[in-house]
Amino acid sequence: MPTANPQSKFVFTLAVMAALLLTSCLLLPGGEAGGTTPVPSVTPPGDMLVLRTDQYTYTLEEGQQVPATGIVYRSIEADNIFIDIDGQPSVRRVGDILTGSSIVVPGVHIQYNLRLMTAAFSNPRVIGPVTATVFNPLPQELLGFTEPPPANFVYDAISVDYRIPVGRVLPGSTVVYRGVDPNGNGASLSGTAQYAILPEQNSFVWTGQLRPNVIIQYDLRAVSVTTEELRMVGTAKLFLYRDPPIQ
């Protein structure tokens, strides 16, 4: 069998190494040799809105269910608190934790982590964080509502702190931050029928429908207005309905 030329082997090896180097360059981020990973853009609004209230409080009444849970309070005797959990009897003590989750109305999931508490001369209470996830929200502004119609479930004192880049929407709303007003009067807004200029440190109240059976009401303040972003801090109130309240 003829012996391969050493020079041919060397040329073949160089060709293989060059091909491997070219392939590795093409696989680098951005497809550039020695390139760096592109800086990620601001995450666009997704298909859900997550809101959390840290100090949800509900006073237990005999025979009544804690809203949006499987917990029914029966009675209290000394240190024992008698409740039903998803139809099964249970005995709990002050300080015990009650957790669970459920779809409470169409399109809304509630996760709760409540603690049993008592106070002198009053019924027991449950206190703790509740997280509401609204799926596939399609916000629409509602005008003329100082208070939405009575709801099956209401979650208030939801703390929010939003940083809204220029051209982005206030989560769970139709309001878009357009940048600093050319006259220096504050934030320029669009997507709302309200007055479109919001001075820094001014309040902003917005009510809208996230789904046919979900209404949100924001009570915010523009704590910072810059050429890069608008920062809105305040609270939200969530109204959940088994049936659409507005036809």
N, C-alpha and C positions, 0 to 999 in steps of 0.2 A: 504494500500500500504506500503511495507517495506521501512523503513528510511535508506538512504545511510549512510554508515560508515564514520564518519568525517575523519578518517585516509585515507580512500580511496579517498575522495575528495581532500585531501592535495597532495597525490601522483599524482592524475590526473592533478591538477593545475601545479605541477612542470613539468610534461611531456609536457604540452601545452607550457609553457614558454620556455622550452629547444628547442622545435621544432621551435618556432618563432625566437629564438636567432640564431639557425642554419641557418634558411632561410635568415635572415638579413645579416648574414656573407657572404652567397653565393652571395648576390646581390651587395656587395661592389665592387668598381672598382678593376679589376684584379682577382676577385673571392677569395680574401683573407680577413680574418677577420682583420679589422683595417687597411687594405691596403690603399695606396694613389693612386691617379690618375696617370697613367704612363706619363712620360715626352713625349710630342708629338715630333715626328720626323719632319725633315724638309719637308715642303710641296712639293710633287713632281710636275714637270711641268704639267699643266692642259691642257685643250683642247682649250685654247685661249691665245693670247698674247696681252696685253694692253699697248699701248704707248701713251704718251701725250706730245704735244708741247704747251707751255704756251703763246707764243707770235706769233702765226700764223698771218701773215699780207698779205692782198690782196688789191691791188689798183683797184678801181671800174672804169670800162670803160662802156660808154653808150651802152646799149643793150646786155651787156655780163652778164653771170651768175657767181656768186661766186662759185668756184669749190666745188662739192659735197654737194651743198645746193639747196634750192628752191628759192634763192634770185637773182633777176635780177635788175640791176641798170638802171634807165631810165634817170633821169636828176636831177639837183639841181637848185633851185631858192631861193636866199636869205638864210633863215634858213631852208628851206624845202628841204628834200631829197626824191625824188620820186623813189619808188622801187616797184617791184612785188614780192609777197611772195606766192609761190605755185600757181602762175597764177592769184592772186588777187592783185589789186593795193593798195598801202599803202603809207602814208606820214610819214616820220620819221625826227627826229632832231639829231643834233650832240650829241653824248653821249648815244643815245638809244641802247638797247640791242637787238640782233637778235639771237634767239636760235632755235635749231632743231636737227634732227638726221635722218639718212637714211643708207640703204645698198648701197654703192656707186659702188662697183664692187662685183662680187660673193665672198662671204666669208668674207667681210670686212664691219664693221659698223662704221660710223663716227658720233660723237656727238660734236656739236660746240656751243660756247657761245661767240658771237662776238659783239664788240661795234663799232658803227659808229664814225669815226673821220674825220676831215678835216685839211688841211694845206694850207698855202698861195700859190697861183699859181700852185696848183696841184689838181688832182681829189680826191674825198673822198676815204677813205680806211675803211676796217674792220680789227679790231685787237682783238685778244683774244685767249683763250685756245681751242684746238681741241684734242679730244681723239679718237684714232683709236683702234678698237678691231678686231684682226685677228682670225677667228675661225678655229679650227683644223689645226694649222700650222704643217707642216712636213719639217723642215729645211734641206736644201741641200747646201753644200758649192759651190760657183761659183768662179772659178779661172780665172784670166786674165781680170777681169772687173775693170778698173779704174773708170768708170762711167757706170751704167746700161743703157739699151736702153731708149729712150724718153718715158715717161709715161703719162697717162691721168691725173693722180693726183700725186703730190709730196708733202710730208710733211717732212720738215727738222727741224733742231735745236731742236730735241726731246732729252731732258736731261735724261740720265740714270745713275743710281748709283746701281750697282749690287754687292752683297756679295755672293760669290759662295763657298759653303762648298766643302771639298775634296770629289771627286767622283760625283759631281753634274755638270750640264751643264750650260753654259752661256745661259740665256733665249733667245729664238729666234735664236739659232745657233746649230751647231754640236759639239762645243768646250767643252771639259770636263777638269776640274781642277783635276790633279792627285796628287797634293801636292808639297812641296818644292823639287826642284831638289837636289838629293843626294850630288852633288858637291857645293851646295850653290849658284848656278848661277841665281836663280829666280824661277818662277813658271813652273812646268812641265805640259804640255798640251797634250791632245790626241783629236782625232776626227777632226783634221784639217791637210791639206797637207802642211801647213806652218811650218816653223822651230818650234820645239816643246818646246823650252825653252824661257820663257819671263822674262827678268830681271825686278826687281821692278823699277817703274817710267818710264819704256819704253812704247812706243805707240803700239797699236795693231789695225789693220784695217782688218775687215772681211766683206765679201759680200756673201749673200746667198739668196736662194729662199725659201720663207715660204709656198707659194702655187704656182700653175702654173702661176698665174696672180699677184703675190706679191713678190717683192724683197726688202730686207733690207740691209742697209750698216751701219756698226758700225765703229766709229772712237773713240777708247777708250784708256785709259792709266791704267796700273797696278799700282795703288797708294799704294797698300799694299799686301804683300805676306807673309802669315804665315802658320804654320802647320795645322791650322784649316780652313782657308778660303783665297780666292783671292778676293780682292776688285777691281772692274773695274768701272771707272768713265769716262764719256764723252758724246757723242751724237750719235743719230741714225737718219738715213734718210730712209723714207719709200716711195717706188715707187709702185703705183697701176695701173693696166692695165685692160681694159675691155676685152681684148683678150690676151692669153699667148704670151709674147714677144719672148720666146725661144722655138723652136720646137725640 
